[in-house]
Structure formats: structure tokens, C-alpha cells
Amino acid sequence: MASAPGARFDVAAFIDDRPIGWREITTLVVVSVVLFIDGFDMYFFGKMLPAIAEGLGVTPAGMTGVVFWQQVGMFAGAIVMPPLADRIGRKPVLALGLLVFGVLTFWAAWSTSPQMMAWLRGISGIFFSAMLPVALALLAEMTPRRRRASFISIALVCFSGANIASGAMTAWMLDIYGWQIGFWLGGILPLIALPLLLLLPESLSFRVTRNPNDQRIGAVIRRIDPGAGIVGGEVFHLGDSARPVEKLGPLAMFSAPYLLKTTILFGACFLAMGNIALLANWLPTYFQELGDLTIQEFAKYMIIGFFGGALGTLAMGRLMDRLNPYILIAVFFVVDAVALASLGYLPTSTAAFVLGLVVWNFCQVGGQTGINTLATLGYPPEMRSSGIGWAGALGRIGGIIFPLAGGLALGTTLSLQAIMLLIAVPAVIVAFLILLLGRVERRNAAAQPEPTAAFA
């Protein structure tokens, strides 16, 4: 039925009521490709770190500064770029990120010193850290609510799949092409993917929050569904509610009813992503230096382990729609802690060690998928990219501090077993914080039973 000029049109209901069609699938595919590229760039560096250090004429511990400035850049990007996406749009920020970090990553293959590498990785980190929060915001806003968690988990599987791809590259291409191969591939892939963004419309939820009278919204809706009844002159809105928050911008996440939730979520991201950064950058080196396992052999084992991460992501996306998500995520992190501690004691080159890698990846990646999904669905469109991005920024602070501590651990007398036990502790704390977050959300739901825009 056609709407009358000046009528209100609910864009959230339009998106939620649509069947899954080629536009939703196209959005999922493009976002998945972007996340694969982002994950590849994030994960290959740690796997190849000893070889990169040797190529630059330093010890692995001499790369601590590179890891530090890379994480600083990612922190800065997570603070600045998602709010920019909430202001100018998801697509322009994704395009800028792909272009700049692709060029800088390719350039890094010609680094001649750790200092040059640190500058290039630091600046590129500003741009590739924007990929995850902005791409997930775009996907969430173009997907029906009933499939949102599943679509997010599928996209994050591709992020994890990049872990597998970077492991395969390290295992079979490092000896042939040298350490530069990671930067060549990591730089070319974003530039190849850039034209794919032309296949996507800008987020409708973003356009509504910027200007509910924007008639470009109607044009996009007509292209998606000519029978939607758009005649021109409609005023667009999202759902039944909601208390306006756009005037505060990203700072709204620190006001009621979001403050306590934001604080707990940010704390969980700090610990969880700090551990991920530490392990991504130093775990191959720990097992080479303290466990007598070469990075090539470790990379081969990790290829098997990475499949656990992909399964964990899919399992989390599937189960979050059916079980209490807070208990589910907490259980993942408790098992994650047990698996991490066990890796220091299990003999390498055994099936038990490989199983430990699989379980660790299943729980770590699946658990982080759960946290990312909570952040994605827990904020309204006006600050969705900012909410995901700033939660990630706290994770980047952890990603600065934890790898620094990880690098310092190489210069101590700590055994591999002691290091892995210490690394397991943050995972236990994350489990507690997620349970606390569930309690806060239940209390908020009891105090305000009416639907809000948080899940629009």
C-alpha cells in the first residue's frame, strides 16, 4: 500500500520484515571479505614476527616497539574512525580504511629498520582498526533482526578464516618468498576489495538518524522493494521509540541507561582483546624460544587450531539466539582459560597439544564473537559504530599493555608453563564481567519493559 506524502515510514520494520534476499546476501559477502582482509593484516604479523625481526637485523624482543606502536595506532583509529562513520557514513570510512592501510601495508615490505616498520604499522593501524566496528555496524543495520546475530557470526568466521590463511602463508610461503610476502598480500588485498563497496547502499539506519526527511532513503527503499509504497515526501523513523541520543553523539554511551553497561563491556574488551593481541604477537615466539618449536611448525599446528575458532564463531552466533548469551559467553571464557593454561604443560607434537589449540581457539574466538555481538546490538544507530569502536579502543589499550608485558616476559626467567598460567587469568575475569553485565541488563529490562532503540 502506498503511503501518503508526509506519512511516517518505519525503516526498522521495513528491514526486519524483509525476507533474506540478494541485497542482504551481498552485504554479508562484502562485509565478510572486508573482515577477512582486516583479520589477515592483524594476524599475519605475529606469526612472522621472528622472521621479520631477523630480516631487520634484531632479536624478536627488539620488535616490541613495533608491536607497541601498531597497537597505539589501532587504539587511535578505534577512537576516531567509528565516530566519523556515525557522522559521514559507513561506506566512506570503509573505503578510506581499505585504501590507506592497503598502501601503507604494501610499503612496509620495504622497511629497512624496526623504526620504519613501527611508523608504518602505527599509521596503518589507525585505518585498519576501523574495519571491524564499521563493517559490523553496516551489516547489523542492513540485516533483519531475526538473522542479525547469525549474519554477524558468519562475517566474523571470515575474520577468523584470515587467521587460517595467514598461518598457511607462514607455513608454506615464508621460506620461499621471505617475510615480505605477508606485507605484499596484506597490501594488495584491500586495494582489490575496494570496488566491492560500490555494490552496497549506505546504511538506511544511518541516513534516518542523520536526516529523517532525506529522500535518498526512499530511493534506496524503492530499489530494494518497489512494492514498499514509497511515493515521496515521507518522514522516516526507526521503530516505536526512542529517546533521542544523537545530540550527544558517542558520549551518549556514558549516560543513562548505558553507563554501567558501557563500563563493564569496556572492561571485558580491555582484558579479552589484550589477551588476543598478546597471543597473536608473541605465542609463536614463546613456543620457539621456550618450547623448541619452530614458527613454521607452530603455524602448521595452528592451521588446525584455527578451524576451532571458525567453529566457535558459528556456534556462538547460533547459540546466542537460543540460550542466555551472558552465561554462554562466560562459559566460553572459563574453558578458554583452562585451555590456555594446559598449552604450557602439554607436550608439543602430540594430538593433545593440537586439541588444546583447537579448544583455545574455539573458546577465545567464539567468546570474542559474543562480546562483539553484544556491543553491536547493544547501542542505537546514532552511536552504533562508536559503541563498537570505543569498546574496541579499550581493547586496543589492552592490546598495547599486554603485548608490552608479553615482550618483557621473554627477558625474564619465567617458564613457558608460568607464562601460560598468567595469560589464562584475564579470561577468568572476563567471564565474571560478562555474568555481571547480564545481571545489569536484566535489571535494566525490568525497570524499562518497553522496547528501546538499542536493537534497532
C-alpha positions in Angstrom: 0.0 0.0 0.0 1.3 3.4 -1.0 2.0 5.9 1.8 0.7 9.5 1.6 3.2 12.3 1.3 4.4 13.4 4.7 3.5 10.0 6.3 5.8 8.3 8.7 7.6 5.3 7.4 9.3 2.8 9.8 12.6 1.8 8.3 13.4 -0.6 11.1 10.2 -2.5 10.5 10.9 -2.5 6.7 14.3 -4.1 7.3 13.1 -6.6 9.9 10.1 -7.7 7.9 12.0 -8.4 4.7 12.9 -11.9 3.6 16.6 -12.7 3.1 17.3 -11.7 -0.5 20.2 -10.9 -2.7 20.9 -7.5 -1.2 21.2 -9.0 2.3 23.5 -11.7 1.0 25.5 -9.2 -1.0 26.0 -7.1 2.1 27.1 -10.2 4.1 29.6 -11.3 1.4 31.2 -7.8 1.0 31.4 -7.3 4.8 32.9 -10.8 5.2 35.5 -10.0 2.6 36.4 -6.8 4.4 36.7 -8.6 7.7 38.8 -11.3 6.1 41.3 -8.7 4.9 41.2 -7.0 8.3 41.9 -10.3 10.1 44.7 -11.2 7.7 46.5 -8.0 8.3 46.1 -8.3 12.1 47.1 -11.9 12.4 50.0 -12.5 9.9 52.4 -10.1 11.7 52.6 -12.0 14.9 53.1 -15.3 13.1 56.0 -13.9 11.1 57.5 -11.7 13.8 60.7 -13.8 14.4 61.4 -13.9 10.7 60.6 -10.1 10.3 63.0 -9.4 13.2 65.7 -11.5 11.6 65.2 -9.7 8.3 65.5 -6.3 10.1 68.6 -7.4 12.0 67.2 -7.5 15.5 66.1 -10.2 18.0 62.3 -10.9 18.5 62.4 -8.8 21.7 63.7 -5.9 19.6 60.3 -5.8 17.8 58.5 -4.8 21.0 58.4 -1.2 19.8 56.8 -2.2 16.5 54.1 -4.1 18.3 53.6 -1.2 20.7 53.2 1.5 18.0 50.9 -0.8 16.0 48.6 -1.1 18.9 48.8 2.6 19.6 47.7 3.3 16.0 44.9 0.8 16.3 43.7 2.5 19.6 43.8 5.9 17.9 41.8 4.6 14.9 39.2 2.9 17.1 38.6 6.2 18.9 38.5 8.5 15.8 37.2 6.4 12.9 33.9 4.9 14.2 32.5 8.3 15.3 33.5 9.5 11.9 31.4 6.7 10.4 28.5 7.7 12.6 28.8 11.3 11.2 29.6 10.8 7.4 28.6 7.2 6.8 29.8 3.7 6.9 30.8 3.3 3.3 33.2 6.4 3.1 35.1 5.3 6.2 35.4 1.7 5.0 36.7 3.0 1.6 39.2 5.3 3.3 40.4 2.5 5.5 40.9 0.0 2.7 42.8 2.5 0.6 45.2 3.9 3.2 46.0 0.7 5.1 46.5 -1.2 1.8 49.0 1.3 0.6 50.9 1.5 3.9 51.0 -2.2 4.4 52.4 -2.7 0.9 55.0 -0.1 1.6 56.1 -1.8 4.8 57.6 -4.7 2.8 60.4 -2.3 2.0 61.1 -1.4 5.6 64.8 -1.2 6.5 64.6 -0.9 10.2 62.3 -1.6 13.2 61.8 2.2 13.5 60.5 2.5 9.9 58.3 -0.6 10.4 56.9 0.9 13.6 55.9 4.1 11.9 54.2 2.3 9.0 52.4 -0.2 11.2 51.4 2.5 13.6 49.8 4.7 11.0 48.2 1.9 9.1 46.7 0.7 12.4 44.7 3.8 12.6 42.8 2.8 9.4 42.6 -1.0 9.6 41.2 -0.8 13.2 38.1 0.9 11.7 37.2 -2.1 9.6 35.6 -4.3 12.2 33.3 -1.9 14.1 32.2 0.0 10.9 31.6 -3.1 8.8 29.7 -4.8 11.6 27.5 -1.7 12.1 26.7 -1.7 8.4 25.9 -5.4 8.4 23.7 -5.1 11.5 21.8 -2.2 10.1 21.0 -3.9 6.8 20.0 -7.3 8.2 16.6 -8.4 9.6 16.7 -8.7 13.4 15.9 -12.4 13.3 19.1 -13.1 11.4 21.3 -10.4 12.8 23.4 -12.4 15.2 23.8 -15.3 12.7 24.9 -12.9 10.0 27.4 -11.2 12.3 28.8 -14.6 13.3 29.2 -15.7 9.7 31.1 -12.4 8.9 33.3 -13.0 11.9 34.1 -16.5 10.8 35.8 -14.9 7.8 37.8 -12.7 10.2 38.9 -16.0 11.9 39.4 -17.6 8.5 42.1 -14.9 7.8 43.9 -16.5 10.8 43.9 -19.8 8.9 45.1 -18.1 5.7 47.9 -16.2 7.4 49.0 -19.5 9.1 49.1 -21.3 5.8 51.1 -18.4 4.2 53.6 -18.6 7.0 53.9 -22.3 6.9 54.4 -22.7 3.1 55.4 -19.3 1.6 57.7 -17.8 4.2 60.7 -19.9 3.2 60.1 -19.3 -0.5 59.3 -15.5 -0.6 60.7 -14.2 2.7 59.0 -12.1 5.4 57.9 -9.5 2.8 55.2 -11.9 1.4 52.8 -11.0 4.3 53.0 -7.3 3.5 52.7 -7.8 -0.2 49.5 -9.8 0.2 48.2 -7.7 3.1 48.6 -4.6 0.9 47.2 -5.8 -2.3 44.1 -7.4 -1.0 42.4 -4.2 0.4 43.0 -2.4 -2.9 41.4 -5.3 -4.8 38.4 -5.3 -2.5 37.8 -1.5 -2.6 35.5 -1.6 -5.7 33.2 -4.1 -3.9 31.8 -1.3 -1.8 30.1 0.0 -4.9 27.7 -3.0 -4.6 26.3 -1.8 -1.2 23.9 1.0 -0.4 24.7 3.3 2.6 23.1 2.1 5.8 19.5 3.2 5.9 19.5 3.4 9.7 22.5 5.9 9.5 20.6 8.0 6.9 17.5 8.1 9.1 19.4 9.2 12.2 21.2 11.9 10.2 18.1 13.3 8.4 14.7 11.6 8.7 13.5 13.7 5.7 16.3 12.6 3.4 14.5 11.4 0.2 17.5 9.3 -0.7 16.2 6.9 1.9 13.1 6.4 -0.2 15.0 6.0 -3.4 17.0 3.1 -1.8 13.9 1.5 -0.4 12.3 1.6 -3.8 15.3 -0.1 -5.3 15.2 -2.8 -2.6 11.4 -3.2 -2.8 9.4 -1.4 -5.5 6.3 -2.5 -3.7 7.1 -0.8 -0.4 4.7 2.0 -1.1 7.2 4.9 -1.2 5.6 7.9 -3.1 7.9 10.7 -1.9 7.8 13.2 1.0 7.8 10.5 3.7 9.3 11.2 7.1 11.4 8.2 8.1 11.9 6.8 11.6 13.3 3.7 13.4 10.9 1.7 15.5 8.4 3.0 18.0 10.7 4.8 20.4 13.2 6.4 21.1 14.7 8.9 23.3 17.0 11.0 21.1 20.7 10.5 21.7 22.3 11.8 18.6 22.9 15.3 20.0 25.4 13.8 22.5 26.9 11.7 19.7 29.2 8.9 21.0 29.2 10.4 24.5 25.6 9.2 24.9 27.0 5.7 25.8 28.2 7.2 29.1 24.8 8.5 30.0 21.8 6.6 31.4 20.8 3.9 30.6 24.1 2.9 29.0 26.8 4.0 31.5 27.1 0.9 33.7 26.7 -1.4 30.7 29.4 0.5 28.8 31.8 0.4 31.8 31.5 -3.4 32.2 31.6 -4.0 28.4 34.7 -1.8 28.0 36.4 -3.7 30.9 35.7 -7.0 29.3 37.1 -5.8 25.9 40.2 -4.5 27.6 41.0 -7.9 29.0 39.8 -10.1 26.2 41.4 -8.1 23.3 44.5 -7.5 25.3 45.0 -11.3 25.6 44.2 -11.7 21.9 46.8 -9.1 21.0 49.4 -10.7 23.3 48.8 -14.2 21.9 48.7 -13.0 18.3 52.0 -11.3 18.6 54.0 -13.5 21.0 52.6 -17.0 21.1 54.7 -18.4 18.2 57.8 -16.7 19.7 57.1 -18.2 23.1 57.0 -21.7 21.7 60.0 -21.1 19.5 62.2 -19.6 22.3 60.8 -21.6 25.3 59.3 -24.7 23.7 61.8 -25.5 20.9 59.0 -25.4 18.3 59.8 -23.5 15.0 57.4 -20.9 13.8 56.8 -22.9 10.6 55.8 -26.0 12.6 53.8 -24.0 15.0 52.0 -22.3 12.1 51.0 -25.7 10.7 49.6 -26.8 14.1 47.7 -23.5 14.3 46.0 -24.1 10.9 44.2 -27.0 12.6 43.6 -24.9 15.7 42.1 -22.0 13.7 39.3 -24.2 12.5 38.3 -24.3 16.1 38.0 -20.5 16.0 35.7 -20.7 13.0 33.5 -23.3 14.6 33.4 -21.3 17.9 32.2 -18.2 16.0 29.5 -20.1 14.2 28.5 -21.9 17.4 28.3 -18.6 19.3 26.1 -16.9 16.6 23.8 -19.9 16.5 23.5 -20.4 20.3 23.1 -16.7 21.2 19.6 -16.8 19.7 18.6 -19.8 21.8 20.5 -19.6 25.1 21.2 -17.0 27.8 24.0 -15.1 26.0 25.7 -14.0 29.1 26.1 -17.4 30.7 27.1 -18.8 27.3 29.9 -16.3 26.8 31.1 -16.7 30.4 31.4 -20.5 29.9 33.4 -19.9 26.7 35.9 -17.8 28.6 36.2 -20.2 31.5 37.1 -23.0 29.1 39.4 -20.6 27.3 41.3 -20.1 30.5 41.7 -23.8 31.1 42.8 -24.5 27.5 45.4 -21.7 27.7 46.9 -23.0 30.9 47.1 -26.5 29.5 49.1 -25.5 26.5 52.1 -24.8 28.7 52.1 -28.3 30.0 51.0 -30.5 27.0 53.9 -31.9 25.0 54.2 -30.3 21.6 53.9 -32.5 18.5 51.1 -34.5 20.2 47.4 -34.9 19.4 46.7 -33.5 22.9 48.6 -30.3 22.2 46.7 -29.8 18.9 43.4 -30.5 20.6 44.4 -27.8 23.2 45.0 -25.3 20.3 41.6 -26.2 18.8 39.7 -25.7 22.2 41.6 -22.5 22.9 40.7 -21.0 19.5 37.1 -22.3 19.7 36.5 -20.5 23.0 38.7 -17.4 22.5 37.3 -16.5 19.1 33.8 -17.7 19.9 33.8 -15.7 23.2 35.1 -12.6 21.5 32.4 -13.0 18.8 29.8 -13.0 21.6 31.3 -9.8 23.1 31.3 -8.1 19.6 27.7 -9.1 19.1 26.6 -7.7 22.4 28.4 -4.4 21.5 26.9 -4.3 18.0 23.3 -5.0 19.2 23.5 -3.0 22.4 23.6 0.5 21.0 21.3 2.5 18.8 22.3 3.5 15.2 23.3 7.1 16.3 26.3 5.6 18.2 26.5 2.0 17.0 29.8 2.4 15.2 31.1 4.5 18.1 30.0 1.9 20.7 31.6 -1.0 18.9 34.7 1.1 18.1 35.2 2.6 21.5 34.7 -0.8 23.1 37.4 -2.0 20.7 39.5 1.1 21.7 39.6 -0.1 25.3 40.6 -3.4 23.9 43.4 -1.7 22.0 44.7 -0.2 25.2 44.9 -3.8 26.5 46.5 -4.5 23.1 49.2 -2.0 24.0 49.8 -3.1 27.6 49.5 -6.8 27.3 52.0 -7.3 24.3 54.5 -5.0 26.1 54.3 -7.3 29.1 54.5 -10.3 26.8 57.7 -8.9 25.2 59.2 -8.3 28.7 58.3 -11.8 29.7 60.9 -13.1 27.2 63.6 -11.4 29.2 62.7 -13.0 32.5 63.3 -16.4 34.0 59.6 -17.4 33.7 59.0 -20.8 32.3 56.5 -21.4 29.4 54.2 -23.0 32.0 54.2 -20.0 34.2 53.6 -17.6 31.3 50.6 -19.5 30.0 49.1 -19.7 33.5 49.4 -15.9 33.8 47.8 -15.4 30.4 44.8 -17.5 31.5 43.9 -15.2 34.4 42.3 -12.4 32.3 40.0 -14.9 30.6 38.5 -15.9 34.0 38.0 -12.2 34.9 36.2 -11.6 31.6 33.8 -14.5 32.4 32.9 -12.8 35.7 32.4 -9.4 34.0 30.1 -10.9 31.3 27.9 -12.5 34.1 27.8 -9.1 35.8 26.8 -7.5 32.5 23.9 -10.0 32.2 22.7 -9.0 35.7 22.8 -5.3 34.8 20.8 -5.9 31.6 18.2 -7.9 33.4 17.8 -5.1 35.9 17.5 -2.5 33.1 14.9 -4.6 31.3 12.8 -4.9 34.5 13.0 -1.2 35.0 12.1 -0.3 31.4 10.0 -3.1 29.9 9.1 -1.1 26.7 11.3 -1.7 23.6 14.0 0.8 23.0 16.1 1.8 20.0 19.1 -0.1 21.3 18.4 -3.0 19.0 17.2 -1.0 16.0 
